[in-house]
């Protein structure tokens, strides 16, 4: 990683403040008066801070390719904006921003115009913002900087709690003391004061759609939930959990057969130490299903294009993540044409697009039908058993990979009982069999 955790925290604050400043200035220009458009009362907008941190972690190696830096910055931040918009809508049952009137928009959460601005922001952060912030940080001792960070983040934490509770009260999600548990009663009493009313008034001014009457009308129009008669119907948690497990298994099998057909050898393609499961394919199945479920009836060309872009960005992010966390590269496409840093290449991006079409048009309907045939009680128990197994499997795999990296980079003997256990159960021969393409990199 190019930056330390200390520097990333400062990047978060700097870009969160700059984002808040730009949004407030834009709102003031449109409304003709100063208006705090942020979620928090303090002058910080966390989504911009998180975008700046993601740029700093994932994009520095693209400095020499400004076009791809722009493209991946656009994809990375737009994905963050989409996730944030959906999360806030699920919590407060209301859109915080709505791009429905813009051209080339998706569910009102994102649109092409602002996606292009995110790409330009990535260029600014990598070439201008980050170097400037590093020079400013060098002007005062790190000990003082750590104290300042601690104070600011404590203030932000209190601001986040008070703003969230006040909005939940405005939304009618927090009832009076008689309708909540005793554990939350003290918080409601503490926040039912001038600060809470101030936050509610500010939010109502900044986001008129969040007013209580409109939210109550919306809630009143919602149909009453009926007792489920089909397990994992639609695109729900249990359906996605089952698809993750099945996608991880099928992805491993497909990659193994592909290697056999093209290279003439049987080669492990698993991501974990127990069982033939590829986590990248499992998460990819969940990602494609969650993003494209509503559009599964659209044309093959539309799904192919979205799958190519999303799949390529996802594979690139996975490659950077595993290298940062484990110090290991699990695939390298440097020998293939039209590759980007050896992490992705155009041919395999097209494979993601084809896989998206096949998944949504053929495989998903088949698997979905099988999943929904499970009895509800059996399906829920089976899902949680699979998830617990995969959590354990991923955890022990991470530990084994971490110890494998230590053995080769630091050459130190195990210092704990856990290290001894990992050395005995997962020696180099076993790890190299499970991960034959793993390449250790210098930290």
N, C-alpha and C positions, 0 to 999 in steps of 0.2 A: 504494500500500500504506500502511496506517495505521501500521505499525511498521517500525523498522529491523532489519537483520539482527542487530545486537548485542542488541536487545531480544528478538527471537525466540529467540536462544540462551538467554537467561535464562528466558524462558517455558518452553522445553523442560526445563531443569533443575528449575524450580520445580514444574511439573506432574508431571514424572517422579518427583520426591520425594514429592509429595502422593499420587500414585497408589500408590506403593510403601507409604507409611504407611497408607493405607486398607486395602490388601490384607493387609498384615501384621497390622494390628489385627483385621480380620475373621477371619483364620486363627487368631489367638491366642484370640479369643472362642470359636471352634468347637472348637479342639483343647485349650484350657485351658493352653497354653504358648506362649511366644514362638517364632515360626517365620518365617524369611525366605522369602517366597513369590516373590521376584523371580528373574529369570534371572541377574542380576548379583550379585556379592558386595557391591558398594557399594549404598547405599540409594536406588537409582533404578530405575524401571520405564519403559523407553524408550517403550512403546506409549502410555502416558498423556502423556508429553512430546510425542510426535508428534501426538497428538490435540489437545493444547493449541495447538500451532503451526498446525495446519490450521484450527482455530477462528479463530485470530487473523488468518489470511490470507484465508479465504473468507467469514467471517460478519459482520464489523463493519458492513457496509452493511444488515444486517437488524435493526439495533437497534430500529428503529421498528415492526417486525413480530415480536413475541416468539413468536407461534405458528410462523411459518415459520423463525425462528431455531432454535427447539426441534426442528422437523421436520428441517431440513437438518443440524443438529448431530447428531441421531440417525442420519441416513443416512450422514453423512461418517465418524463414528467407528465405526459398526457395520461399514461397508465396510473400514475400517482393521483392525478386530479380525478380520474374516473373512480378509483377506489375510494377516495375521500368523499366524493359526492354521493356515492351509493351508501357509504357508511353513515354519513350524516342524515341522509334521507331515511334510512332504516331506523335510526335512533329517534329522530324528531318528527318523522312522517311528513317531511316537507323538503322541497328542493331549496338549497341555499343559493344556488345560481342556476339559471335556466337559459340554455343556448338554443332552445327549440326554434327560435325565429332566425337563427343563423343558417347559412348554407353548409352542407356537409357536416352535420352534427350527429351525435349518437346519444339518444335518450335524454337530450338536453343537458347532459353532464359535460361533454367535451365537444369541440368543433374544430374544424381545420384552421380557422383564423388564429385562435389562441394556441393551437398546437404548433404553428409556425413561430409564434412568439416564444414558446418554450424552447424551440430549437435555437433561436437567436440568443436566448438567455444562457443556454449551455455554452455557446461560443464566448459570450461575455465572461462567464464564470471561469472558464479554463484559461483564456488568454489575458484577461484583465483583472477580474475580481479576485481570484485566488492568489496570484502573485502580489497584488496590492495588499491584501489582508495579511499575508505572510510577512511583508515588510513592516506593517504596522504592529504586528504581534512581537516582532523582534525589538521594538522600542522600549518595552517594559518587561521586568522579570516575570518568569513563568509562575513563581509563587504568588505574586500579586494577581496575576491573571486567573489563577485557580480560585482565589478568594472571591474575585468579582463574579466568576462563573457560578460559584456556589450560591451567592446572594441572588443573582438574577434568576437562576433556575428554581430556587425556593419561592421567589415571588411569582414566577410563571406557574408553578404547581398550585399555589393557593388561588391564583387567578383562574386556572383551568377548572378547579373544583367548584369555585363559587359561580362561575359563568355557566357551567354545565348544570348545576343544581337549579339555578335561577331559570334557565331555559326549560328544564323539565317541569318546573312549576308552571311556567307560562304555557307549556304544552299540555298541562293537565296530567302529566305522567306521574308526578309526585302528589299524592293526596294529602289531606290534612293529617295531623298527628294520629287521629283515631284510625286512619286507613293504612298506616305503614307500620313496619316492625319497630320494636323498641330500640333496636340498634341504630335505625336511621332517624329516630325522633329528635335526637340532640342536634343533628345536622340541619333538619328542617327548621327547628326553633332558632338556631344560630343564623341561618341564612334568610329567615323571614323578617328582614329588617330593611333599612334604607339602602344598603348595598344591593340587595336582591332586587328591590324595586327599581333602582337606578339601572342595573343590567337589563332588566326587562324592558324598561322604557327605551334604552339605547338600541336594543335589538329590534324593537318594534319600529323605531325610526329608520334604522339602517336596512332592515328586511321587513317591509310591510306585510309580506305574505306569511310571516310568523305570528301574526296577531292571534290572540286566543280564540276569538269568535270564528275565524276561518278554520283554525285547526279543529275546534270542536265540531263544526259542521262537517268537516272532512271525516272525522272519526265517526260521527253519527251515520254517515252514508255507507260506512264499511259494512259488509254483510257479516252476520254472526258466523263464527267458525263452527263447522260441523265436525262431528267425530269421524276421524279417518277410517275408511274401510279398505284402502289399498296401501300397501307398504311402499314408502318412498315414491309417492306419486309426484310427477313433475320434476323440476330441477331444485331439489331440496337437499338438506344436509346429508341425509342417509343415502340418497341417490349418488351424490358426489363422492361420499366416502367409499361406497362400493365400487364406483367407477375408478377411483384412485387405485384401489387394490387390483382390480381387473386390468386396468391400463398398464400398471407396472409389470404385471405378469406377462401380458400379451406383448408389450414392447420389448421385454427381454427375449422372449421366444423369437419374435420377428427379427431382431438384430442378430441373434445367434444364427438363425437360418440364413440371413443375408451374408454374414461373414463366411459361412460354410460355402455358399454358392459362389461368392466372388473371390475369396482368398483360398478356398479349398481346405480350410482348417476349422476345427471346432474350437471356439474361443468364448470364454465367459464374458458376458456383457452386463452382468449384475452390478447394481449400485450398493448392495448390502452383502454382509457375510453369510446370512442364512437365507437360502432360497433364491430362485430365479426371478428377481424383481428389479426393475429399472425405475428408480425414483423420478428421473427426468421425464420418462414417458408417463408415469402415473400422474405427476403434477401437470404435465402437458395435457392429458386427457381432461383433468378437472378444469384447467384454464380455458381450453377450447370450448368445453361444454358450458361453463358459466358465462363466457362472453358471447357465444354464438347460439345459445339455446333458442332465443327468441327469433333468430334468423335462420333456423334450420331448414325452412321451406324456401329460402331465397335461392337464387341461381347458383350453379356450381362455380361459375366464374367469380362471383362475389365472395363466396366462402373461400375459394382458392386464394384470392388476393389477401384477404384478412389473415388467413392461416399462414401464408408465406411471411407476411410482415411480423405478426405476433410470434410465430414459431421461431423465426430468426432472432428476434430480440430476446426471446425467452432463452434460447440456447446460448446466446452470447452472455447473458446475465448469469446463467448457471456456470459457465466456464470461468468467468471472473470470480464468482463467489467461491467455487471450490479451490481456486488457486489462492485466494486471499485467506481462506479458513484453513485449508489443509496443506498449502504449499505444494500442491500436486495438480498437474494438468492431465485430465482423463481422456482427452481427444485432441488431436492436432491435424488440422486440414491444410497446413502450410504447403503441402505437395500438390494440392488441387488448385486449379485456376479460379479466379474471382473469389479469393478468400479474404477475410478480414482478420488479420492478426493470428491466423490459424484457428480461430475460435469458431467461425462459421464460414460457409461458402455458399455461393449462389445455388449450386445443384441441390444441396441438402435443405436450403430454404424452400426450394420448389417441392422437395419431398414433404416438408411440413404442410405446404399448401395442399398437396395431393392427399396427405394423411387426414387433413381437416375435412376434405370433401368425403372421403371414404368413411371417416369416423361418424360424421353427422348424418350422412345419407344411408349408410349401410350398417355399420357396427353398433352405433349408439341405439337405434331403434330395437335391434335384436337384444342387446344387453339390458336395455331398459325394460323390455317385456319380461325377460327372465327375472330381473330383480323384483319387479312388482308382483310376481307370482308368489313370492315368499310370504308366509304368514307374518303378520305384523310383529308378534312377540318374538318369533324365531329370527326374523330379519334384524330387529334391533339388537338382540343379544349377539348375533353373529357379527354384525357391523362393529360393535364395541370390542369384541374379541379380536377381530382383524386389526382394528386401529391400535389396540394395546400391543399386539404382536409387532406391528410395524414401527411403533414408537420405540419399543425395546430394540428391535432390529437396527433401526437407524442410529440409536444412541450407542450401541455396542460397536457398530461399524465406524462411527465417528471416532470413538476412543481408539479402536484398532488402527485406523488410518493415522490418527495423531501420533500414536506410539511408533508406527512404521516410519513416519517422517522423522521423528526424533532419532531413531536408530541410525538413519542414514545421514542426517545433517549434523547432529551433535555427537553421535557415537558414544553416548553416555549409558551406563548400565541402569537398570530400573531402580528408582529410588523408593518406590512404594510397593505394597502388596498388589495393587491394581496393575502396576507396570509389569511386575513379574507374571501375573496371570495373563496379561495380554501377550507378552513375549512367548509364553508357553502355548497358548491356544491359537495365536495368530502369528506364527513365525513368518519370515520373509517369503519362504517358498509358498505358503498358503496365500499370502496377500498378493504375490505376483501371479498366482493362478487365478485369483478372483478378479484382479485388476491388471490384466496383461499389458494394457496400453498406458498405464499410469507413468507420468514423467515428473520426477521431483524437480522443483525450481528453487533458485536461491531466493531467500526471504529478503 
